[in-house]
Each structure stands twice: as C-alpha cells, then as structure tokens.
Amino acid sequence: MAGSAGEGSGRKSRNGLNGPSPDDPDHKRTSARLQSASVGFLEDHLGGGLWRADPPFSSVTFKVRHLGARDYRAGFREIDATLDAAAGTLEASVPVASLDLNNPVIRERMLSPEFLDAERFPTVRWVVSQLTGGDDRAISATGELTIHGQTRTVTASGRVGLPGAGPLSPENRVGVELTSTVDRRDFGLDWQEQLPAGGDTLGWDVTLEALLEFVEQV
C-alpha cells in the first residue's frame, strides 16, 4: 500500500513550547520555581522517596483513528519509569521494539522506517520536570517527550492515587494515570493515504496513556 508524507514541515507544534534560552536568567528562575513546586506537590502527596514502576501492573498505550471508523489501540510490553519526589521529576521510557500488536504484518510495518523506525530510534522517552495538582489529586505533568528522534514539550493530565501497601504485598505503592493527545506530525510521523471516498487512512491525533503503578524504593 503506497502512502505519502503529510504536510508536516513548517508547522507549529500543538504541544511544543518555543521557550526562552535555558541560559536566560529569568528562565532559570522560573525553572527553579517550577521544580520547587513539583517537589512540594510530590512530597505532600507521596511523603517523598524514590519510586519505580512495577511493569506487570503498568501500561503505556496509544490510540489513533483508523479509516475514519474507529480508534485503534496498541501498547508496549516493556516499561521503565522512575518517580523521584526529592527531585520533582518523573522519567519514563519504553523500547520501541516491545510494541505489542497481535498482527505480525502490521507490527513489522509499524517498526519499519516508514513509521517508528525502531532500528534508528529504539526508545520513546518522556522526562517530566513539572508536576502540579490540587487536593483532589488531579495532576498536570509537563516534560520533554522524544519519539522518532524528535523532542517536544508535552503536557499530560491525570490523577495520582493514595500511597499505601497492597493486600498481598508490604511495599508502599501508588498509582499515577496520565493522558495526552499529540499530533504525530510534530514527531516526523507524517505518513498518510487518502481513502477512496475521501478522508485520511490514519488520524493525525494520537492519544497517549500511561497507567503506572509505582513501588517505593527502600
């Protein structure tokens, strides 16, 4: 099936933020203030500590409109994520080659240079440096998301659960749920083909969802 590149060049990222230089004094002060707010929020809700995601109880998935008819969802089998309350950061990554699809033909094509190009760009990575929220435990997380060798600033929304031990394990655990919608053209994923009756074969918007269960490291 032949396809063509979408008109993605020269576009402004919907999620990408064209901010000042990192060396700008005002930028440094703002970054320090936001980091302090992130630390305060995590310490208030988690009590501090270093937390690692438990892969069997965590998932990273994405969904995209297919043939204009329905949303198609897929995910990744391997997840690595760390939540550092003292630093006010969350870092998560997935190996692209761990893409979990039940159709081997589609999976091979998704990993090929036509789409994710897993050989050249083996990892999807998100480094969150701003975490804010309220007493209702709703959260907003902003950080640098790298897909297909392209990095954009992305904000996700979601919730953080109440930390505590599970009924079958003594570890202190907490759940974090985050969702964001990005335009795949912002990451150089601009393949497209028009349907015979009009419309796009694959939607431009991709919704990313991370459901992470963290275990406190002691």
N, C-alpha and C positions, 0 to 999 in steps of 0.2 A: 504494500500500500504506500503510495507516494505521498509525501507531505511537503510543506513549505514553511519557511520561517515567518513568524508573525512580525508585525510592525512594532518591535520592541525597542529598537535603537532610539536614543534621544528622549525616552520617556522619563518622567519623574516618578520615582518610587512612591507608592501609596504609603508604605510603612517606613521607607528610608528617610532619615532626617539629615539634612545637609547643615550640620552644626559648625561652630567655630573651630579653629585650630586647637588641638589638645594642649598646645603651649601657651594659649591665651590665658592671662591671669584670671579673668572673670570665669572662663570655662573651668579652670582648676578649682576655683572656689565653689562653683556650682556643683561640680562633680563630688567634691568633698562633702558638701551639704547633703546631696542625694545619697551618698554612701552612708553617711551617718544616720539618715532617716531609714535606710534599708536595715542597718544593723539594729536600730531601735525597734523596728517592726518585728524582725525575726526573734530578737531576744524577748520581746513582750509575749509573742505567741508560741515560741518554742522553748524559751528558757535558755537559749544559747546552744552551743555544741556544734559538732560536725556530724552530718547525716549523709548516708549513702543510700541510693535507690536499691531496692530489692527487685532484681529483674523479673522473677516469676510472678510478682504482684504489681508489675508496672507495664505500661504500654505507651508506644508512640505511634500514632496513626495519622493518615491524611485522607481527605476525600476531595473528589473533583467531579464536576458534572460530565457525564459521558453520553454522547449522541443527543444531547439536549433532553434526554428522557429521565435520567435518574442520577443520583450521586453514586460514584464508585469509591469504595473504601479499601485501603490496604495499610500495611504497617511494617514494622521491623521486628525481627526476633531478638536482637541483641540491643541492650540499653545500658549506658553508663551515665550516672548523674550524681553530683555531689552538691549538697546544700551546706554552705558554711555561714552559720549565724554570726560568728565573730567578724567575718569579712563583709557580710551583707551581700553574698553572691550565690548564684546557682549556675552550675555548669553542667550541660548535658550533651551527650554525643551518641550517635548510632552509626554503625558501619553500614554503608550503602549496600554492600553485598549481602547483608542479612535481610534484605527486602523479602517480605512474606506474601507471596501470591500463589494461588492454587492452580494457576495456568502457566506451565513452564515456558510456553512460547511468548506470552505477554511479558513474563518476568525477564526473559532473556533480552527482549527488546527494550524494556524499561532500564535495564542496566547497561545498555549499549551506548555508544557515543551519540546516538540520535536523541536520547533523553538524559538520564542521570550520569552517564559516562563514569561508571564505578571505578574503572581502572585508573583514570586520571584524577578523579575526585572521590576518594574512598570513604569520606566521612561527612556527615551532616553534624554541625556543631552549633550550639547556642550558649553564649556566655552572658548571663544576666547580671547587671550591676545596679539595677534599680528595682526595689521591691517595696510597694506601698499597699496599704489597706486600712481597714477600719475594724471596729469591734465586732462587726458581723462576719469577720473572717473572709470577706471578699478581698481579692488581691489584684494588683496590676503589676506586671513584670515587664521590664524593658531591657533589651540587650542586643548584642550583635549575633545575628543568625547567618551562618555560612552554609550555602547549598550550591553545588555545581561550581565551586570556586569563586562564587560571588557572595559578598558580605553586605548585609543591610541591617539597619536598626529596626527592630520589630518589637511591638508591644502586644502582650497577651493578657487576657483577663481570666479570672477563675476564682478558686477558693483554696484555703488551707484548712485542714481538719484540726481536730483536737489531738494533741500528742498523748500517747498512753500505751501501756503494754497490751498485747493481744491475748485472747483466751488460751491459746496453745503455745505461747512463747513469752519469755520475760522481757524481751527487748522493748525499748521505747520506740514506738512507731508513729508516723504522721503521714497523712495523705495530702498531696498537692495536685490540683487539677488546673490545667492551663489550656486555653484555646486562642488561636489567632488565625485570621484569614489573610493570605498574601496573594499577590499577583505573580504567577510563575515567571512572567517575562522579566521581572526585576532580578531574577536569578539566571537569566540566559536560557530559560527553558521555553523556547518560543515556537516549537513545532505546532503546526496547525493544518487541518484539512477541512475544506468546506463540504457539508453534507449535500447530497443530490437535491434535496428540497430547500436548501439554504440553512444557514446556521453553522456553528462550529462543532467539529467532532469532539473536541476536548475543551472544557471550560478553562478560562484564564485564571479564575479564582480557585485557590487551593486552601482548604481549611485544615490546619494542623492542630492536633490534640495530643497533649501529654497528660497521662494519668499515672502519677508517680507515688509509690509507697516507699517512704524513707525510713531507714533504721538508724538510730543514734549510735555513733561510734564511741565506745568507752574503753 
